[in-house]
Amino acid sequence: MSNGPADDTPVLGTQAAYDLHLPEAKALPQSEMVPYKADAHVAFHNAKRGVDNVLTEGQRIAQELPKLNPSEIAVLPDILRAVLFADQRIPVSRASGNIAQLVHQAYGLRRKMLKSAEALAESEVGLVAQVTEIKKGRGKLDAANDCVALAALFREHAKVMAGRTPVTDQDIAEADAVGSLLQTLLMPARTPRDRTTPKDVAEATETRDRLWTLALQRYDLLWRTGAWLFGPELIDEKVPPLQSRLVTRKANPQTPSNPQAPSNPQAPSDVPDVPLGP
């Protein structure tokens, strides 16, 4: 007779799981490291299903596998929560993600300020040469340079422009700030790129890979336990591969339905690039 799955194991949040399992992950030998190339969300749900099915057989485990500590299996979902948290902690270039937004903002400010400067230049001869110079060039970096130049122009001729343009002090400040920032973020064409991985990114990536390796080791224990309990015919159903997904097979409209076909049209489709145990 089977026992129900243990329900006294506390469910940890992702950061709590990370803090709990990080020391063990850091202690793993470098030679055992497996790079993370998977979907931890999919792995979590498959692991949870496998853990629940295996721990349901608590009585058999106690009798047939007395040396097995079920808690080593039970923590697998929490280790995968830790993987999710570690993956989110890997630094990304916030600047690169914002460049498109900043460029869009720069173009808008340039358009507004240049239009106003051109209108004023028609009556203010002293502005013609500066406005003509600003209008030269094209591209993102040129737009950034123009924003800085236009901000300087409006500040230099503040008395002349007072009350004669829709450009506000906030526009001038934003143009200067956005243009100056883009000047540091945008790289001129054919400029060599630094492809060295930053130290903080490398360290955070290794931490995630270590936690993923720990999860794979616990999954291996889960799989071997499930294989003993359920046999080869049921193991993939009871303990799904970590990257297994359910796919719906569409019926061929030219093929008549088979009255003896299973009512559930879903079957697992495995992702092969993740180590899945024996």
N, C-alpha and C positions, 0 to 999 in steps of 0.2 A: 504494500500500500504506500502511495506517495504522500509525502508531506508537502504542504503549501510552501511557496517561496518565503524566505525570511523577510519580515517586514519591520525589523527593529534596527536596520541599518540606516542611519541618518542620511538624508539627501543633502549634499553640500552644494553651495553656490559655486560658480566657476572660479572665483578668486580664492575661496576657502579650499577648494579642491587643488588648486594650483599650489597654494602655500603648503598643503599637507603632503603632496606627492613630489614636490620639487627636490627635496633632499635625496630621495631614493633615485630619482632620475639622474641627478648630477653625479651620483656614485657609480653609474653604469660605465663599464670600460669603453673607451673610444672605439675599439674594434667592433663593438656590437651596435654601433649607431646606425640607424636606418633613416634616410632623409624622408621628410614628410611630403608625400605627393598623393594626397587623398582629400576626401571630403569628410571632415570630422563630424559634421552633423549627421551624415548618413551612417558613419561608423557608430556613432552613439546609439542611434535607434536600433541598429542590428545587434550591437553588443547588449543593449538592455533586454532585447527579446531573448537572446541566447542565455544570458545570465538568469533571467526569470525561469526559463524552461529547465535549466540545469539545477538550479537551487530548489525547484519543485520536488526533485528527487532526493531530498535531504536524507531520508532513511536509507536509501540504497547507497548513497555516498558514504554514510557512516559505516555501513556494513561491508561494502565491497572495496571502498577506497579510504580506509581508516587513516592513512597518512596525509590525505589531502585536507588542507585548511580551506573551507569554503569562503572565508573572508577574503582570501587572495583572489578569488573570482568575483566576489560581490562588489569589489571596489572598481572594477573595470569601467563602468559608466562614469564614475567620478574622475578617473584618470583621463577619460576622453573630454570631460568638461574642462579639465586642466589644460588639455591640448588646445581647446577652443580659446581659452583665456590667453594662453601663451601666444597663439597665432595673432590675436588682436593686439598684443603688446609690441609686435615687431614694428619699429618706427618706419613710417613712410614719409616721403617728401611732401609735406603739406604745401610747399611752394609750388611744386609741379602740378598738384591738383588744382591750385588756384590760378595758375597762369592764364588759362582761357578766360576766366571771369575777370581778371585784372586787365587783360588786353581789350576785352569788350568794353570795360569801363573807360579805359584810356581812349579808345576810338570815339566814344560818345563825348567825353570832355574835350578832346581835340576838335571835333566837329563844331561843337557849340562855341568854343573860345576862338577858334580860327575864323569862323564866320563873323563873329562880332569884331575881331581885330581887322578883318578885311573891310568891313563896313566903315570902321573908324579911320582906316588908312586913306579912304577916299577924300576925307577932309583934313586929315592930319598927315602932312607930307613926311614928317619925321618918323612915322611908323612904317612907311612903305618898304624900305630896305629890310627891316627886321621881319616883317610879315612875309615878304617874298622869300627870304632865306628859310623861314620855318616851313613854307609850303613845299620845299624841295624834298625829294626822297619818298620812299614808300616802304611799307612793311611794318611789322610789329615793333621792332627795335626803334625804327624811325618815329613811330607814333609815341613811344615812350620818351624819346628825346624831345619831341615836339611839345609834349605835355609840360616837361620841365621848362622848356624855353618859353612857352606861352605863359606859364605862371610867373616867370621872371619878367616877361614883357608887361603883364598887367600890373605887377607891383611897381615896376619902374615908372609907368605912366598912369599911376593911380589917379592923380589929379585931373588929367586930361579925360580919362575914361569915366570918372565919377558921374553917375546918373545917366550915362549914355549907352549902357550895355546891360543885357540881362545876366551877364556873368556875375556871380556872387563871390564874396570872400571865401565861402565854403568850396565853391567850384575851384578857385585858385589853389586853395590848400590841398584839395583832393588831387588835382592835376599834378601838383608838385610831389605829393606822397606816392601816388600810383606810378607816375613816370619814373621817379627815383628807384622805387622797388623793382620795377620791370627792367631797369637798366642793369640791375644786379642779377636778375633771374634769367633773362634772355641772353643766349650766347650767339655771337655773330656766326655767319656761315663759315664752314670749314675750320672752326675752332676745335682743337682736340678735346675730347671728353674724358673726364676722370672716371674710369670704370671700376675703381677700387671700392669694394664693399665697406661702408663705414663700420667702425668698430662696434657701435651700439647695435647696428642691424645684425652683424655677424653673431654677436653674443646672444641676442634675443632669438635668432633663428636656431642656434644650437640648442638653446633651452627647449624650444618647441620640439625639435627633432628628438631630444632626449626623452621628453614626455611621450611622444609618439612611439618611440622604441619601447618604452615601458608598457604602453598600452598593447603593443603587438605581442610582447612576451606574456602578458596576462591573457590575451586572447588565445595564444597558443595553448596555455593551460586550460582555458575554457573549452577550446575545440577538442583537445585530447580527452577531457572529462566527458564531453558530450558524445564523442565517438564511442567511448566505453559504454555509456548509458543507453544510447539510442541506436548504435550500429550504423553501418554505411548507408543504409537506405533512408534513414531519417535525419542524418546529421545536418545536412544543408537546410532542412526545414526547421529543425529545432535550434541550431546554432548557425545562422546565416553568415556567409562571408562578410567581412566588415564593409566592403563596398558594393554589396549586393543591392540591386534595385529591382522593384517590380515594374514590369512593362506590360502594357495591354496589347495583345495581338489582335489586329483588326481582321475580322472575318472577310474572306474573299467572296464578293457578291455573286460570282459565277459558280461558286461551290455550294451545293445544298447543305443545309445544316445537318449535323450528325446527331441523332437523338441520344447517342451513347457518349457524346463528348462531355467532359467535366463542365459543371456549371460555372466554375471560376476560371476565367480566361487568362489569369495572370500567372506569369512564370518569372523566376529570378533571372536577371542578367548581370553577370559578374564583371567588374572592372579588373583587368589582369595586372595592372601596374602596382598593386599593393600586396605585400607579403601577407598571405592569408592563413599561415599555419601549415600543418602537415598536409 
